[in-house]
Amino acid sequence: MAFKEIAELKGFNRTFSVSPEARPYTLRDNGFTDTKSGNFIYKRALDSTHKQGLVLKVTVDKDLKGLKISTVNEKGLTAVDISKLDNNSMIVEKVNFIFDGFVDRNVLNEK
């Protein structure tokens, strides 16, 4: 999946872009780590009790312009649509809380 200037999480009606105010230290302060290729990645387990082990992945390219957002299984191989899961209200609330924090801290802009 290629980086896009505007990205959305599958099953959600919210779209985001990287904030022009974001800097590498801003990303690191908000839980992002550096990858070998120079990009920044944020991984957060969404449900510790679910056997599927859902993980939210947000990746920002090294130029701080492109963005990828996805939810995957614990191994990171299969994309999961949260909106189609049973009893997903807690997971949706967690995802919205994470993205609200990113917007408040000028990591992402909501479109």
PyMOL commands that place a pseudoatom at each C-alpha (Angstrom):
pseudoatom trace, name=CA, resn=MET, resi=1, chain=A, elem=C, hetatm=0, pos=[0.000, 0.000, 0.000]
pseudoatom trace, name=CA, resn=ALA, resi=2, chain=A, elem=C, hetatm=0, pos=[1.489, 3.318, -1.060]
pseudoatom trace, name=CA, resn=PHE, resi=3, chain=A, elem=C, hetatm=0, pos=[1.529, 6.458, 1.050]
pseudoatom trace, name=CA, resn=LYS, resi=4, chain=A, elem=C, hetatm=0, pos=[-1.317, 8.898, 0.413]
pseudoatom trace, name=CA, resn=GLU, resi=5, chain=A, elem=C, hetatm=0, pos=[-1.671, 12.542, 1.374]
pseudoatom trace, name=CA, resn=ILE, resi=6, chain=A, elem=C, hetatm=0, pos=[-5.164, 11.815, 2.705]
pseudoatom trace, name=CA, resn=ALA, resi=7, chain=A, elem=C, hetatm=0, pos=[-5.881, 8.464, 4.342]
pseudoatom trace, name=CA, resn=GLU, resi=8, chain=A, elem=C, hetatm=0, pos=[-8.807, 6.856, 6.090]
pseudoatom trace, name=CA, resn=LEU, resi=9, chain=A, elem=C, hetatm=0, pos=[-9.313, 3.781, 8.195]
pseudoatom trace, name=CA, resn=LYS, resi=10, chain=A, elem=C, hetatm=0, pos=[-11.425, 1.142, 6.496]
pseudoatom trace, name=CA, resn=GLY, resi=11, chain=A, elem=C, hetatm=0, pos=[-14.947, 1.218, 7.895]
pseudoatom trace, name=CA, resn=PHE, resi=12, chain=A, elem=C, hetatm=0, pos=[-14.675, 4.721, 9.395]
pseudoatom trace, name=CA, resn=ASN, resi=13, chain=A, elem=C, hetatm=0, pos=[-15.962, 7.955, 7.914]
pseudoatom trace, name=CA, resn=ARG, resi=14, chain=A, elem=C, hetatm=0, pos=[-13.033, 10.064, 9.168]
pseudoatom trace, name=CA, resn=THR, resi=15, chain=A, elem=C, hetatm=0, pos=[-10.148, 11.064, 6.893]
pseudoatom trace, name=CA, resn=PHE, resi=16, chain=A, elem=C, hetatm=0, pos=[-6.771, 12.400, 7.959]
pseudoatom trace, name=CA, resn=SER, resi=17, chain=A, elem=C, hetatm=0, pos=[-3.620, 13.994, 6.597]
pseudoatom trace, name=CA, resn=VAL, resi=18, chain=A, elem=C, hetatm=0, pos=[-0.272, 14.705, 8.229]
pseudoatom trace, name=CA, resn=SER, resi=19, chain=A, elem=C, hetatm=0, pos=[-0.309, 18.077, 9.958]
pseudoatom trace, name=CA, resn=PRO, resi=20, chain=A, elem=C, hetatm=0, pos=[2.058, 20.667, 8.462]
pseudoatom trace, name=CA, resn=GLU, resi=21, chain=A, elem=C, hetatm=0, pos=[3.087, 21.409, 12.057]
pseudoatom trace, name=CA, resn=ALA, resi=22, chain=A, elem=C, hetatm=0, pos=[4.237, 17.806, 12.647]
pseudoatom trace, name=CA, resn=ARG, resi=23, chain=A, elem=C, hetatm=0, pos=[7.963, 17.247, 13.120]
pseudoatom trace, name=CA, resn=PRO, resi=24, chain=A, elem=C, hetatm=0, pos=[9.919, 14.048, 13.775]
pseudoatom trace, name=CA, resn=TYR, resi=25, chain=A, elem=C, hetatm=0, pos=[10.130, 14.838, 17.494]
pseudoatom trace, name=CA, resn=THR, resi=26, chain=A, elem=C, hetatm=0, pos=[6.347, 15.416, 17.563]
pseudoatom trace, name=CA, resn=LEU, resi=27, chain=A, elem=C, hetatm=0, pos=[5.813, 11.938, 16.157]
pseudoatom trace, name=CA, resn=ARG, resi=28, chain=A, elem=C, hetatm=0, pos=[8.271, 10.341, 18.599]
pseudoatom trace, name=CA, resn=ASP, resi=29, chain=A, elem=C, hetatm=0, pos=[6.641, 12.143, 21.535]
pseudoatom trace, name=CA, resn=ASN, resi=30, chain=A, elem=C, hetatm=0, pos=[3.305, 10.601, 20.513]
pseudoatom trace, name=CA, resn=GLY, resi=31, chain=A, elem=C, hetatm=0, pos=[4.459, 6.977, 20.375]
pseudoatom trace, name=CA, resn=PHE, resi=32, chain=A, elem=C, hetatm=0, pos=[5.791, 6.701, 16.823]
pseudoatom trace, name=CA, resn=THR, resi=33, chain=A, elem=C, hetatm=0, pos=[9.050, 4.834, 16.270]
pseudoatom trace, name=CA, resn=ASP, resi=34, chain=A, elem=C, hetatm=0, pos=[11.559, 5.092, 13.430]
pseudoatom trace, name=CA, resn=THR, resi=35, chain=A, elem=C, hetatm=0, pos=[11.670, 2.344, 10.815]
pseudoatom trace, name=CA, resn=LYS, resi=36, chain=A, elem=C, hetatm=0, pos=[14.775, 1.193, 8.948]
pseudoatom trace, name=CA, resn=SER, resi=37, chain=A, elem=C, hetatm=0, pos=[13.653, 3.121, 5.874]
pseudoatom trace, name=CA, resn=GLY, resi=38, chain=A, elem=C, hetatm=0, pos=[13.305, 6.385, 7.832]
pseudoatom trace, name=CA, resn=ASN, resi=39, chain=A, elem=C, hetatm=0, pos=[9.517, 6.358, 8.100]
pseudoatom trace, name=CA, resn=PHE, resi=40, chain=A, elem=C, hetatm=0, pos=[7.610, 6.619, 11.374]
pseudoatom trace, name=CA, resn=ILE, resi=41, chain=A, elem=C, hetatm=0, pos=[5.203, 3.940, 12.596]
pseudoatom trace, name=CA, resn=TYR, resi=42, chain=A, elem=C, hetatm=0, pos=[2.685, 3.823, 15.423]
pseudoatom trace, name=CA, resn=LYS, resi=43, chain=A, elem=C, hetatm=0, pos=[1.390, 0.404, 16.501]
pseudoatom trace, name=CA, resn=ARG, resi=44, chain=A, elem=C, hetatm=0, pos=[-1.216, -0.047, 19.188]
pseudoatom trace, name=CA, resn=ALA, resi=45, chain=A, elem=C, hetatm=0, pos=[-3.026, -3.213, 20.245]
pseudoatom trace, name=CA, resn=LEU, resi=46, chain=A, elem=C, hetatm=0, pos=[-6.734, -2.477, 20.269]
pseudoatom trace, name=CA, resn=ASP, resi=47, chain=A, elem=C, hetatm=0, pos=[-8.089, -5.475, 22.102]
pseudoatom trace, name=CA, resn=SER, resi=48, chain=A, elem=C, hetatm=0, pos=[-5.978, -7.541, 24.460]
pseudoatom trace, name=CA, resn=THR, resi=49, chain=A, elem=C, hetatm=0, pos=[-8.773, -10.018, 25.187]
pseudoatom trace, name=CA, resn=HIS, resi=50, chain=A, elem=C, hetatm=0, pos=[-9.726, -10.761, 21.589]
pseudoatom trace, name=CA, resn=LYS, resi=51, chain=A, elem=C, hetatm=0, pos=[-8.008, -13.857, 20.204]
pseudoatom trace, name=CA, resn=GLN, resi=52, chain=A, elem=C, hetatm=0, pos=[-7.570, -12.133, 16.876]
pseudoatom trace, name=CA, resn=GLY, resi=53, chain=A, elem=C, hetatm=0, pos=[-5.308, -9.500, 18.451]
pseudoatom trace, name=CA, resn=LEU, resi=54, chain=A, elem=C, hetatm=0, pos=[-6.215, -6.403, 16.447]
pseudoatom trace, name=CA, resn=VAL, resi=55, chain=A, elem=C, hetatm=0, pos=[-3.481, -3.805, 15.941]
pseudoatom trace, name=CA, resn=LEU, resi=56, chain=A, elem=C, hetatm=0, pos=[-3.873, -0.216, 14.741]
pseudoatom trace, name=CA, resn=LYS, resi=57, chain=A, elem=C, hetatm=0, pos=[-1.009, 0.823, 12.464]
pseudoatom trace, name=CA, resn=VAL, resi=58, chain=A, elem=C, hetatm=0, pos=[-0.387, 4.434, 11.441]
pseudoatom trace, name=CA, resn=THR, resi=59, chain=A, elem=C, hetatm=0, pos=[2.650, 5.062, 9.232]
pseudoatom trace, name=CA, resn=VAL, resi=60, chain=A, elem=C, hetatm=0, pos=[3.990, 8.480, 8.231]
pseudoatom trace, name=CA, resn=ASP, resi=61, chain=A, elem=C, hetatm=0, pos=[6.605, 8.730, 5.478]
pseudoatom trace, name=CA, resn=LYS, resi=62, chain=A, elem=C, hetatm=0, pos=[10.008, 10.263, 6.148]
pseudoatom trace, name=CA, resn=ASP, resi=63, chain=A, elem=C, hetatm=0, pos=[9.052, 13.487, 4.303]
pseudoatom trace, name=CA, resn=LEU, resi=64, chain=A, elem=C, hetatm=0, pos=[6.102, 13.938, 6.715]
pseudoatom trace, name=CA, resn=LYS, resi=65, chain=A, elem=C, hetatm=0, pos=[3.658, 14.253, 3.824]
pseudoatom trace, name=CA, resn=GLY, resi=66, chain=A, elem=C, hetatm=0, pos=[2.303, 10.741, 3.195]
pseudoatom trace, name=CA, resn=LEU, resi=67, chain=A, elem=C, hetatm=0, pos=[0.195, 8.579, 5.471]
pseudoatom trace, name=CA, resn=LYS, resi=68, chain=A, elem=C, hetatm=0, pos=[-1.051, 4.993, 5.771]
pseudoatom trace, name=CA, resn=ILE, resi=69, chain=A, elem=C, hetatm=0, pos=[-3.670, 3.856, 8.274]
pseudoatom trace, name=CA, resn=SER, resi=70, chain=A, elem=C, hetatm=0, pos=[-4.814, 0.269, 8.810]
pseudoatom trace, name=CA, resn=THR, resi=71, chain=A, elem=C, hetatm=0, pos=[-6.015, -2.266, 11.346]
pseudoatom trace, name=CA, resn=VAL, resi=72, chain=A, elem=C, hetatm=0, pos=[-4.406, -5.668, 11.033]
pseudoatom trace, name=CA, resn=ASN, resi=73, chain=A, elem=C, hetatm=0, pos=[-4.317, -8.962, 12.860]
pseudoatom trace, name=CA, resn=GLU, resi=74, chain=A, elem=C, hetatm=0, pos=[-1.599, -9.560, 15.450]
pseudoatom trace, name=CA, resn=LYS, resi=75, chain=A, elem=C, hetatm=0, pos=[0.863, -10.831, 12.827]
pseudoatom trace, name=CA, resn=GLY, resi=76, chain=A, elem=C, hetatm=0, pos=[0.275, -7.781, 10.647]
pseudoatom trace, name=CA, resn=LEU, resi=77, chain=A, elem=C, hetatm=0, pos=[-0.587, -9.768, 7.534]
pseudoatom trace, name=CA, resn=THR, resi=78, chain=A, elem=C, hetatm=0, pos=[-4.352, -9.473, 7.237]
pseudoatom trace, name=CA, resn=ALA, resi=79, chain=A, elem=C, hetatm=0, pos=[-6.310, -6.211, 7.144]
pseudoatom trace, name=CA, resn=VAL, resi=80, chain=A, elem=C, hetatm=0, pos=[-9.384, -6.190, 9.383]
pseudoatom trace, name=CA, resn=ASP, resi=81, chain=A, elem=C, hetatm=0, pos=[-12.491, -4.027, 8.953]
pseudoatom trace, name=CA, resn=ILE, resi=82, chain=A, elem=C, hetatm=0, pos=[-13.415, -3.032, 12.507]
pseudoatom trace, name=CA, resn=SER, resi=83, chain=A, elem=C, hetatm=0, pos=[-16.929, -1.964, 11.541]
pseudoatom trace, name=CA, resn=LYS, resi=84, chain=A, elem=C, hetatm=0, pos=[-17.810, -5.551, 10.616]
pseudoatom trace, name=CA, resn=LEU, resi=85, chain=A, elem=C, hetatm=0, pos=[-16.754, -7.093, 13.945]
pseudoatom trace, name=CA, resn=ASP, resi=86, chain=A, elem=C, hetatm=0, pos=[-19.267, -8.157, 16.584]
pseudoatom trace, name=CA, resn=ASN, resi=87, chain=A, elem=C, hetatm=0, pos=[-19.271, -6.076, 19.787]
pseudoatom trace, name=CA, resn=ASN, resi=88, chain=A, elem=C, hetatm=0, pos=[-16.933, -3.499, 18.281]
pseudoatom trace, name=CA, resn=SER, resi=89, chain=A, elem=C, hetatm=0, pos=[-18.047, -0.454, 20.277]
pseudoatom trace, name=CA, resn=MET, resi=90, chain=A, elem=C, hetatm=0, pos=[-15.045, -0.526, 22.644]
pseudoatom trace, name=CA, resn=ILE, resi=91, chain=A, elem=C, hetatm=0, pos=[-12.588, -0.862, 19.745]
pseudoatom trace, name=CA, resn=VAL, resi=92, chain=A, elem=C, hetatm=0, pos=[-14.245, 1.993, 17.834]
pseudoatom trace, name=CA, resn=GLU, resi=93, chain=A, elem=C, hetatm=0, pos=[-14.067, 4.147, 20.967]
pseudoatom trace, name=CA, resn=LYS, resi=94, chain=A, elem=C, hetatm=0, pos=[-10.340, 3.379, 21.378]
pseudoatom trace, name=CA, resn=VAL, resi=95, chain=A, elem=C, hetatm=0, pos=[-9.582, 4.209, 17.744]
pseudoatom trace, name=CA, resn=ASN, resi=96, chain=A, elem=C, hetatm=0, pos=[-11.492, 7.486, 17.945]
pseudoatom trace, name=CA, resn=PHE, resi=97, chain=A, elem=C, hetatm=0, pos=[-9.678, 8.378, 21.183]
pseudoatom trace, name=CA, resn=ILE, resi=98, chain=A, elem=C, hetatm=0, pos=[-6.271, 7.726, 19.581]
pseudoatom trace, name=CA, resn=PHE, resi=99, chain=A, elem=C, hetatm=0, pos=[-7.064, 9.814, 16.501]
pseudoatom trace, name=CA, resn=ASP, resi=100, chain=A, elem=C, hetatm=0, pos=[-8.573, 12.624, 18.591]
pseudoatom trace, name=CA, resn=GLY, resi=101, chain=A, elem=C, hetatm=0, pos=[-5.283, 12.730, 20.503]
pseudoatom trace, name=CA, resn=PHE, resi=102, chain=A, elem=C, hetatm=0, pos=[-3.269, 12.894, 17.284]
pseudoatom trace, name=CA, resn=VAL, resi=103, chain=A, elem=C, hetatm=0, pos=[-5.413, 15.794, 16.047]
pseudoatom trace, name=CA, resn=ASP, resi=104, chain=A, elem=C, hetatm=0, pos=[-5.150, 17.638, 19.384]
pseudoatom trace, name=CA, resn=ARG, resi=105, chain=A, elem=C, hetatm=0, pos=[-1.350, 17.272, 19.378]
pseudoatom trace, name=CA, resn=ASN, resi=106, chain=A, elem=C, hetatm=0, pos=[-0.931, 18.454, 15.757]
pseudoatom trace, name=CA, resn=VAL, resi=107, chain=A, elem=C, hetatm=0, pos=[0.254, 15.094, 14.454]
pseudoatom trace, name=CA, resn=LEU, resi=108, chain=A, elem=C, hetatm=0, pos=[-2.699, 14.714, 12.062]
pseudoatom trace, name=CA, resn=ASN, resi=109, chain=A, elem=C, hetatm=0, pos=[-5.334, 16.999, 10.586]
pseudoatom trace, name=CA, resn=GLU, resi=110, chain=A, elem=C, hetatm=0, pos=[-8.871, 15.751, 10.156]
pseudoatom trace, name=CA, resn=LYS, resi=111, chain=A, elem=C, hetatm=0, pos=[-10.395, 16.487, 6.752]
for i in range(1, 111): cmd.bond("trace and resi %d" % i, "trace and resi %d" % (i + 1))
show_as sticks, trace
zoom trace
